[in-house]
Amino acid sequence: MAVRLPLLLRRLRPALAHFVHSLPLHVPSPSVLTVQDLSFERDASLMGRRETAIFRAVVPRSARRAARVLAISQRTKDDLVQLYGLPPEKVVVTPLAYDSIFRPEPDGSHDDYLLLVGAIERRKDPLAAAAAAEELGLPLVSVGPARDAALASELRRRGVDVRGFVEKDELARLYRRAACLLFPSRYEGFGLPVAEGMASGVPVVASGDAAVREVAGDAILYADRGDLAAAVRRALAERSRLVEGGLERARRFSWAETARLTAEVYREVLDS
């Protein structure tokens, strides 16, 4: 791709090109770059050493070369400005949104399992969710790719139902039927499962990560690593309030609005 993509761009000569995290070495047109998060800058332990080194070399260079940078949250924009010295006016927040398939169970019923959605990796802190489920005596279902095989094995050893990748309709069903969504992630650029959970009418208990707070506001409960079980107990007791608040909060996010903001950036770049 390092050779073929620049050749393709030279042949097509687009009026504008849009990339995620990294720009090709040679781009014959104005470019827009989306940056999801700078977790690799904030905590080197969150990625492998080689992957961290690549991201730290490529992303800041690409962000400075791009005509505009799109950040999926204010948290990511703040990181770009603080860590890379980008002018605030160069960075535009274009939040993520959820698919319309994520919606509440019509009759409000649910099952008794806890749900964990996201890649199995240290940054997501799945062991904290497993410990909370064990303390509560409730089953935990984990959905998402196993990026850390040893961690996935440890979850299974602790009795977690590790499903791996599931189709979107099955994921929507798992959200709707869950008693509570757990999201103890240590660092996020947005925290899409939180928005999907709120839209699905499930109470959410999460870490106090800045991006998660930006997405969920006071519509969910926040807990430190050792306090997840107590927060889940409270979420189950206050289910109706949290479901109502989550559904209202989730309405703030739509792909139509994200598309509108992105198109505005395209127009500004093309007109400059």
C-alpha positions, 0 to 999 in steps of 0.5 A: 500500500505504501507504493500502490496508494500514492500511485493510485492517487496520482492517477485519480488526482482527487480534489480531496482525500480523507484518511484515518490516522495516517497520510501516504508519503505523497498526496497530490491533493488537499487531505483530511485526517481522522484521528480516533484517539491518542491512547498510544501517546498517553500510555505506552503500555496500551499497545505493543512496543512496535505498534506504539513506535509506528503510531508515534512516528506516523500520526503527528506527522500526518496530523501536521500535514493534513489541511484539517483534522477530524477528532471523534471527541472533544477529548481527542481534540484536546489531546491533539492540541496539547500533545502535537501543538495543532491550532484548535481551529484546525481540529473539528470534532465529528462525534461517532454515532450508533446504528439504528438497529440498536434500540430497546426491547419493546416490552422492557424485559431483560435477562440477568447477564452482564455485558462487556463489549469491546476488544479483549485487551488490557486497555479495556480492563476486562478483568475488572468486569469479570471480578465484578460479575463474580462478586455479584454472582451474575454471568458475564458475556464478552463480545469483541475480538480477542486481541490478547489471547492470554487475557481471553483465556483468563476470562474463560477460566473465570467463567466469562462467556467469551463470544468473540465477534458476533453479527450486528443483529446478535449484538443488538439482541445482546444489548437489549437483553442485558441487565447492565453493560459494563465498560471499565476501559482505561482510555477511550477516544469516544466509547461507542459501546456506551452510546450503543448501550444507552440507545438499546435501553440498558443501564451502563456502568463505566469508568470515569474516562474523559471521553466516556463522560463526554458521551454519557454525561449523567445518564450512566453510573461511573465507578473505579476499578474496585467499585464496579460491583457496587455500581452495578447493584445501584444500576440494577436498582435504578434501572428505569431512571438510567434507561430513560436517561440513557435513551434521551442522551443517546438521541444527541448522536446521529450519523446524519449530523456527523456527515453534515459536520464532515461535509462542512470541513470538505467544503472549507478545504476545497474553498481554501 
